[in-house]
Amino acid sequence: MLHRKIYQLCCDGRDVCVFLRDQQRWIERARIIDIEGDLVTLRYETEEEDEICSWEEMVRLESIGAVTQKLAAVPRGNVEPLLTEECPDAERIRNPYNDTNPE
């Protein structure tokens, strides 16, 4: 089951976080590049002091304890969401503070 799910994530090409059980560490913002047998190839970047390092790591499928992916992100605070001009009026988000009629 995990093999099929990882294959699906590989095909999607989205960033994931992978927990390696044997090393007890997370690899964040990784891409699953390839699956060959029980080897999974991950590509990711790390920031170390003044440089950004790119890594490609091969891990065994049995070492993977969990895989997570970010579904969405919303900024905190009073921020206006970006809207496209092509958005139909019926689907636009209304600001409840501007829609109130003082009369």
C-alpha positions in Angstrom: 0.0 0.0 0.0 2.8 2.5 1.0 4.6 1.6 -2.3 1.6 2.6 -4.4 1.1 5.8 -2.4 4.7 6.8 -2.8 4.5 6.0 -6.5 1.5 8.3 -6.8 3.3 11.1 -5.0 6.3 10.6 -7.3 4.0 11.0 -10.3 2.4 14.2 -8.8 5.8 15.8 -8.4 4.7 17.7 -5.3 6.9 18.5 -2.2 6.5 16.1 0.7 8.0 15.6 4.1 9.4 12.1 4.8 10.2 10.6 8.2 13.0 8.0 8.2 12.4 5.5 11.0 15.9 4.1 11.2 17.5 7.6 11.4 14.7 9.2 13.5 14.7 12.3 11.3 12.4 14.2 9.0 13.4 15.3 5.5 11.4 18.4 4.7 10.3 19.8 1.3 11.6 16.8 -0.6 10.6 15.5 -4.0 10.3 11.8 -4.7 12.2 11.5 -7.9 12.3 7.7 -8.6 11.2 4.4 -7.2 13.2 1.3 -8.2 12.4 -1.9 -6.4 12.5 -1.1 -2.7 14.7 2.0 -3.2 13.2 5.5 -3.2 15.2 8.5 -4.5 14.5 11.8 -2.7 15.8 15.2 -3.8 15.8 18.1 -1.3 17.7 21.2 -0.2 19.1 22.3 3.2 20.4 25.7 4.4 23.7 25.6 6.3 25.1 28.9 7.4 25.8 30.8 4.2 25.0 28.2 1.6 22.1 26.1 0.3 23.0 22.5 -0.3 21.1 20.2 -2.7 20.9 16.6 -1.8 19.8 13.4 -3.6 19.3 10.5 -1.2 18.3 6.9 -1.8 16.4 5.3 1.1 14.8 1.9 1.5 11.0 1.8 1.4 11.0 0.0 4.7 12.9 2.9 6.3 10.0 5.3 5.5 7.8 5.7 8.6 5.6 8.5 7.4 5.0 10.8 4.4 3.2 14.2 4.8 2.3 16.9 2.3 1.1 20.4 2.8 -2.4 20.8 1.5 -2.8 24.6 1.8 -1.4 27.6 3.5 -3.2 30.7 4.7 -1.4 33.8 6.0 -2.3 34.9 9.5 -3.6 38.4 10.3 -5.8 40.8 8.4 -4.6 40.0 4.9 -6.7 40.4 1.7 -6.6 37.2 -0.3 -5.4 37.5 -3.9 -8.2 37.2 -6.4 -8.0 36.8 -10.1 -9.9 39.2 -12.4 -11.3 36.1 -14.2 -13.2 35.0 -11.1 -17.0 35.0 -11.6 -18.9 37.4 -9.3 -20.9 34.5 -7.8 -17.6 32.9 -6.6 -15.9 36.0 -5.2 -15.3 36.3 -1.5 -17.1 39.2 -0.1 -15.6 41.4 2.7 -18.3 41.5 5.4 -17.0 44.8 6.7 -17.4 46.5 3.3 -20.8 45.0 2.5 -22.6 46.5 5.5 -24.9 49.4 4.6 -24.8 52.2 7.3 -28.4 53.2 6.5 
